[in-house]
Amino acid sequence: MKKTLFIFLGAVLGMLTTNCSVVPETGRNQFNYISEKRESKLGKRAWRRYEKKRTIASDPKYNSSLNRVVGRMLRVVNAPNAKWEFVVFLDDKPNAVVLPNGKMGINTGLFHLAETEGCLAAAIGHEMGHVKARHVAERLSNKKAGSTAAFLAGLALQQSTGIPAGAVNAGVYIANSGRMIVLTKRQELEADQLGVLLMAEAGYDPREALTFWIKMKGYIEAHPDQFKSGIFASHPPIEKRIEAVQEIMPQALVVYHEVVK
């Protein structure tokens, strides 16, 4: 039994070491073994489900500003396997959602918060950053590998200590869930920074990203109940997001001034 456990643990460790890469712009190491083809299929299925629950906005004023922004952003984002599509949905919440195949849903409420195209570019850039860094595939890879590794470690612990299987499994589940929340928050901060760099490459003043996130902070403080559940529950505090934008700002300004000079 112990020999089998060591073999499985060795296989997991081998998978972890051979499927690592680095996000060039931030230098963060990431683990991802899911193919881009598989990632795209998952995105298509999720988009069909998402789109069915939403109402598409018909007012052309949203699409006109959106088209101008994404036209510039698409020229600089390096995500060759993304099949970009941008759809505006009727929803007062200032939010956008992107799937790993490049399908992006933008709420009408986001346009009300992002009053300039530069602010809108910061929001769109954030979502593009998720696709560029393949965050969904990374989360899925880590969840599966973490569950397997934690289960095997828990089984070894049970064998060596005699702790009941139920207690071991509960501890394994809690540990892996906590690890995934940490990863999700790290990805959100990274997408914020990637978005700032992308908008700068597209010729938008990256300082407008700071304006956008400060506005978002005001909205969150005025509508706290909207951000206590769902996907927002796993997002980092808005103060941390503003700090992440400030941290990348000197680098983004260098890029911006090179583009516009």
C-alpha positions as CSV (number, residue, x, y, z in Angstrom):
1,M,0.0,0.0,0.0
2,K,2.8,2.4,1.0
3,K,4.7,1.7,-2.2
4,T,1.5,2.5,-4.3
5,L,1.1,5.8,-2.5
6,F,4.7,6.8,-3.1
7,I,4.2,5.9,-6.8
8,F,1.1,8.1,-7.1
9,L,2.7,10.9,-5.1
10,G,5.7,10.8,-7.4
11,A,3.5,11.0,-10.5
12,V,1.7,14.0,-9.0
13,L,5.0,15.7,-8.3
14,G,6.2,15.0,-11.8
15,M,3.1,16.5,-13.3
16,L,3.6,19.6,-11.1
17,T,7.2,20.1,-12.2
18,T,6.7,19.5,-15.9
19,N,3.6,21.7,-16.4
20,C,5.0,25.0,-14.9
21,S,5.4,28.2,-16.8
22,V,5.8,31.9,-16.1
23,V,3.5,34.8,-16.8
24,P,6.1,37.1,-18.6
25,E,4.6,40.5,-17.6
26,T,4.4,39.7,-13.9
27,G,7.0,37.0,-13.4
28,R,4.5,34.8,-11.5
29,N,5.0,31.0,-11.8
30,Q,1.9,29.1,-12.7
31,F,0.9,25.4,-13.1
32,N,-1.3,24.4,-16.0
33,Y,-1.7,21.1,-17.8
34,I,-5.0,21.7,-19.6
35,S,-4.7,22.2,-23.3
36,E,-6.0,25.3,-25.0
37,K,-8.3,23.2,-27.1
38,R,-9.9,21.7,-24.0
39,E,-10.0,25.2,-22.5
40,S,-11.9,26.5,-25.5
41,K,-14.5,23.8,-25.4
42,L,-15.2,24.5,-21.7
43,G,-15.6,28.2,-22.6
44,K,-18.1,27.5,-25.3
45,R,-20.3,25.4,-23.1
46,A,-20.2,27.9,-20.3
47,W,-20.9,30.8,-22.6
48,R,-24.1,29.1,-23.9
49,R,-25.4,28.7,-20.4
50,Y,-24.4,32.2,-19.4
51,E,-25.9,33.9,-22.5
52,K,-29.3,32.1,-22.1
53,K,-29.8,33.7,-18.7
54,R,-29.1,37.3,-19.9
55,T,-30.8,40.0,-21.9
56,I,-28.8,41.6,-24.7
57,A,-28.7,45.5,-24.6
58,S,-30.1,47.0,-27.8
59,D,-29.0,50.6,-27.3
60,P,-26.2,51.3,-29.9
61,K,-24.5,53.8,-27.6
62,Y,-22.9,51.0,-25.6
63,N,-21.6,49.1,-28.6
64,S,-20.1,52.2,-30.3
65,S,-17.8,53.0,-27.4
66,L,-17.1,49.4,-26.7
67,N,-16.1,48.8,-30.3
68,R,-13.7,51.7,-30.3
69,V,-12.0,50.4,-27.1
70,V,-11.8,46.7,-28.1
71,G,-10.6,47.7,-31.6
72,R,-7.5,49.2,-30.0
73,M,-7.0,46.6,-27.3
74,L,-7.2,43.6,-29.7
75,R,-4.3,45.0,-31.7
76,V,-2.0,44.5,-28.6
77,V,-3.4,41.5,-26.7
78,N,-1.4,38.4,-27.3
79,A,-3.9,35.6,-27.1
80,P,-3.8,33.8,-30.5
81,N,-6.3,31.0,-29.6
82,A,-9.0,33.3,-28.2
83,K,-12.1,33.7,-30.4
84,W,-13.0,37.2,-29.1
85,E,-16.7,38.2,-28.9
86,F,-18.1,41.1,-26.9
87,V,-21.7,41.3,-25.9
88,V,-23.4,44.0,-23.8
89,F,-26.1,42.7,-21.4
90,L,-28.7,44.6,-19.5
91,D,-27.6,44.6,-15.9
92,D,-27.0,47.5,-13.5
93,K,-24.1,45.9,-11.8
94,P,-20.8,47.4,-13.0
95,N,-19.2,44.1,-13.9
96,A,-17.9,42.1,-16.9
97,V,-17.3,38.4,-17.3
98,V,-14.9,36.6,-19.7
99,L,-14.6,33.0,-20.5
100,P,-11.4,31.2,-21.6
101,N,-12.3,31.2,-25.3
102,G,-12.5,35.0,-25.3
103,K,-16.3,35.4,-25.0
104,M,-16.9,38.5,-22.9
105,G,-20.1,39.8,-21.4
106,I,-20.2,43.4,-20.3
107,N,-23.0,44.8,-18.1
108,T,-24.6,48.1,-19.0
109,G,-23.8,49.2,-15.4
110,L,-20.1,49.1,-16.2
111,F,-20.5,51.9,-18.8
112,H,-22.2,54.1,-16.2
113,L,-19.2,53.6,-13.9
114,A,-16.5,53.8,-16.6
115,E,-17.5,57.2,-17.9
116,T,-14.4,57.6,-20.2
117,E,-13.1,55.2,-22.8
118,G,-9.8,55.0,-20.8
119,C,-11.7,53.7,-17.8
120,L,-13.6,51.2,-20.0
121,A,-10.2,50.1,-21.4
122,A,-9.0,49.3,-17.8
123,A,-12.1,47.1,-17.2
124,I,-11.8,45.4,-20.6
125,G,-8.1,45.0,-20.1
126,H,-8.6,43.2,-16.8
127,E,-10.8,40.6,-18.5
128,M,-8.4,40.2,-21.4
129,G,-5.7,39.7,-18.8
130,H,-7.5,36.6,-17.5
131,V,-7.6,35.1,-21.0
132,K,-4.0,36.1,-21.8
133,A,-2.7,34.4,-18.7
134,R,-5.1,31.4,-19.1
135,H,-6.4,31.8,-15.5
136,V,-9.4,29.5,-15.8
137,A,-7.2,26.6,-17.1
138,E,-4.7,27.3,-14.3
139,R,-7.5,27.1,-11.6
140,L,-8.9,23.9,-13.0
141,S,-5.4,22.3,-13.2
142,N,-4.6,23.3,-9.6
143,K,-7.9,22.1,-8.3
144,K,-7.6,18.7,-9.9
145,A,-3.9,18.3,-9.0
146,G,-4.4,19.7,-5.5
147,S,-7.4,17.3,-4.8
148,T,-5.4,14.3,-6.0
149,A,-2.3,15.2,-4.0
150,A,-4.2,16.1,-0.9
151,F,-6.2,12.9,-1.1
152,L,-3.1,10.8,-1.3
153,A,-1.4,12.7,1.5
154,G,-4.6,12.3,3.6
155,L,-4.6,8.6,2.8
156,A,-1.0,8.3,3.9
157,L,-1.8,10.2,7.1
158,Q,-4.8,7.9,7.8
159,Q,-2.6,4.8,7.3
160,S,0.2,6.1,9.6
161,T,-1.9,7.7,12.4
162,G,-5.2,5.8,12.3
163,I,-7.3,9.0,12.1
164,P,-10.8,8.2,10.7
165,A,-11.2,8.6,7.0
166,G,-14.1,11.1,7.4
167,A,-12.0,13.5,9.4
168,V,-9.1,13.2,7.0
169,N,-11.3,13.9,4.0
170,A,-12.9,16.9,5.7
171,G,-9.5,18.4,6.4
172,V,-8.3,17.7,2.8
173,Y,-11.4,19.5,1.4
174,I,-11.0,22.5,3.6
175,A,-7.3,22.8,2.9
176,N,-7.8,22.6,-0.9
177,S,-10.7,25.1,-0.9
178,G,-8.6,27.6,1.0
179,R,-5.7,27.1,-1.4
180,M,-8.0,27.8,-4.4
181,I,-9.3,31.0,-2.9
182,V,-5.8,32.3,-2.4
183,L,-5.0,31.4,-6.1
184,T,-8.2,33.2,-7.3
185,K,-7.3,36.4,-5.4
186,R,-3.8,36.3,-6.8
187,Q,-5.2,35.9,-10.4
188,E,-7.5,38.9,-9.9
189,L,-4.6,41.1,-8.9
190,E,-2.6,39.8,-11.8
191,A,-5.4,40.5,-14.2
192,D,-5.6,44.1,-12.8
193,Q,-2.0,44.6,-13.6
194,L,-2.1,42.9,-17.0
195,G,-5.1,45.1,-17.9
196,V,-3.1,48.3,-17.0
197,L,-0.2,47.2,-19.3
198,L,-2.6,46.3,-22.1
199,M,-4.4,49.6,-22.1
200,A,-1.0,51.4,-22.0
201,E,0.1,49.4,-25.1
202,A,-3.1,50.4,-26.8
203,G,-2.4,54.1,-26.2
204,Y,-4.7,54.7,-23.2
205,D,-3.3,56.6,-20.3
206,P,-2.8,53.9,-17.6
207,R,-3.6,56.5,-14.9
208,E,-7.2,56.2,-15.9
209,A,-7.1,52.6,-14.5
210,L,-6.5,54.1,-11.1
211,T,-9.4,56.4,-11.7
212,F,-11.6,53.5,-12.6
213,W,-10.7,51.4,-9.5
214,I,-11.2,54.3,-7.2
215,K,-14.7,54.7,-8.7
216,M,-15.3,51.0,-8.2
217,K,-14.2,51.4,-4.5
218,G,-16.9,54.1,-4.1
219,Y,-19.5,51.9,-5.7
220,I,-18.6,48.9,-3.5
221,E,-18.8,51.1,-0.4
222,A,-22.3,52.3,-1.5
223,H,-23.5,48.8,-2.4
224,P,-21.8,46.4,0.0
225,D,-24.4,43.7,-0.3
226,Q,-23.7,43.1,-4.0
227,F,-20.1,42.1,-3.1
228,K,-20.6,39.6,-0.3
229,S,-21.6,36.6,-2.3
230,G,-21.0,34.8,-5.6
231,I,-17.8,35.4,-7.5
232,F,-17.1,38.7,-5.6
233,A,-16.7,36.8,-2.4
234,S,-13.4,35.3,-3.6
235,H,-12.1,38.6,-5.0
236,P,-9.4,40.5,-3.1
237,P,-10.4,43.7,-1.2
238,I,-10.6,46.7,-3.5
239,E,-7.8,48.4,-1.5
240,K,-5.5,45.6,-2.6
241,R,-6.5,46.0,-6.2
242,I,-5.8,49.7,-6.1
243,E,-2.4,48.9,-4.6
244,A,-1.7,46.4,-7.4
245,V,-2.5,49.0,-10.0
246,Q,-0.3,51.6,-8.3
247,E,2.5,49.0,-8.2
248,I,2.5,48.4,-11.9
249,M,2.0,52.0,-12.8
250,P,5.6,53.1,-13.3
251,Q,6.1,50.2,-15.8
252,A,2.8,51.0,-17.6
253,L,3.7,54.7,-17.9
254,V,7.0,53.8,-19.6
255,V,5.0,51.7,-22.1
256,Y,2.4,54.4,-22.6
257,H,5.0,57.2,-23.3
258,E,6.8,54.9,-25.8
259,V,3.5,54.4,-27.6
260,V,2.3,58.0,-27.8
261,K,5.6,59.8,-28.3
